[in-house]
Amino acid sequence: MPLPRTAGQLQQFIWATNWMRDSLIDYARVVQPLQQCLDVALNGKRKTKRVASGIAVDLNEEEVYSFNQVKMLLQQSAQLAYPRDSATFCLFVDASDVGWASIFTQVAVWKPGVAVTDQAHDLLICKGGTFHGA
């Protein structure tokens, strides 16, 4: 995937990858230089695709690194499976003073006598967050 040459291309890349943000670890921090570049390019202008496509952007070294890191996050993101009625479902949860996480998996063929951690899990969904104002 080539580097974006216009604010419109950068905008489309950010919007498309933002759709996957729940599956991308540390996405907000990694994409921040690109978002700042887009904000500067569109400062004082309408943020429509038509306007953005006419604005040239020249990514600096940090922004190129960010672009490549976002692509790497996409390559390493966990693939989600489709639920099967016949599978055994597992819910794993954890929490601390500052955050929480939950992972929902399925095991297509449960092996009796095998520990739950050693079963062949397919990821269905993973969510997490931080506590605010508690």
N, C-alpha and C positions, 0 to 999 in steps of 0.2 A: 504494500500500500504506500503510495507516494506521499510526501509531505504536502499538507495543504498550502495552496498558493494564494487563496483568497479568504476573506473573513467568512464567506458563505461556506466554503469547504471546511473550514475549521469549526464553524457553528454546527454543521451537519455531523462532523466527527464527534464533537462533544455531546450533542443531543443523542446520537445513536449509542455511544458508549454509556451515557448516563442511564439509558434504559436497562443496562445490565449491572448497574451499580451494586445491587444487593448481592451479587455473586463475585464482586471484585474487591478483594481485601485492600483497604487503605486507598480506595479510589479517589475520594475527595482531596486528599493531600497530593496524590500523584498528578491529578489533572489540574490542580490550581494554577500552575504557570500558564497553561493553555487558556484557561478561563480568563486570567488577567490579560493575556494578549488579546483575546477576543473583546473583552470589555474596553480596552484602550482603542482598538480598531473601530469599534462601534460607538465610542463616546460622542454624544451629541447628535447621533444619527438614529434613524428608525431601524429597528432590529429585524426587519423583514428579510426573507431570503433573497429577494430581488436586489435590495440595497446592499446587503452583505456580499453578494456575489461580485459586485463591482469594486470592492475594496481589497487591494493587494495587501498581503501580510508576508513578512519575512521573518521566520522564526529564528530566535537567537539560540545559542548552544543549550541553555537550560530548557528552553521550550522544545527543542528537538529531542532532548533526553526525555522529557516528560511524554512527548508523543510516542516515543519508542517504548517507554515503560507502560503506558496505557495499553499498547498493543500486546506487550508481554503479559499483562494482567489478563487480557482476554484469552490468550493462548493457555494460560494456566488456570483459568476459572473452572470450577467444578461443573461437570455435566450433570444435569438433572434428569432423572428417570421418570417415566410415566407410571403411575400407580397400577398395580395389578390386584385384582380382587382376591386371588389365591395366595398372595404373599403375606408374610408375617411383618407387621409394622412395628417400628421401634421409635420411641421418643426419648431423646436425651436432652436434659436441661441443666443449666448451671447459672449461678448468680454470685455476685460479690457485692461489696458496698457501693461500687460505682457502675456496674453493668450486669447484663444478662445475655444468655444465648440459648437457643433451642435448635436442635437438629432432628429432623424427621426422616427416617430411612425405611426401606423395605428390604426384606430378605426373601428372595424368590424360593429358595429351598432351605428350610431350617434344618440344621443338623443337630439332632439330639445328642447331648453329652459334650457339645462344643460350646465354649464360652461365648457370650454375646459379642464380645469384642473381636472374636476370631471368625465370626460369620461373614459371609459375602454380602455387604450392605450396598444398596443402591441409594444414592442421595435423592430425596424428594424435595426437601426445602431446608434452608438454613437461615435463621433470623437471629439478630442480636441488636443490642442497643445499650445506651447508657441511661442512668437514672438522673433526672434533673429536678431540682427543687424539693428533694425528699428530706 
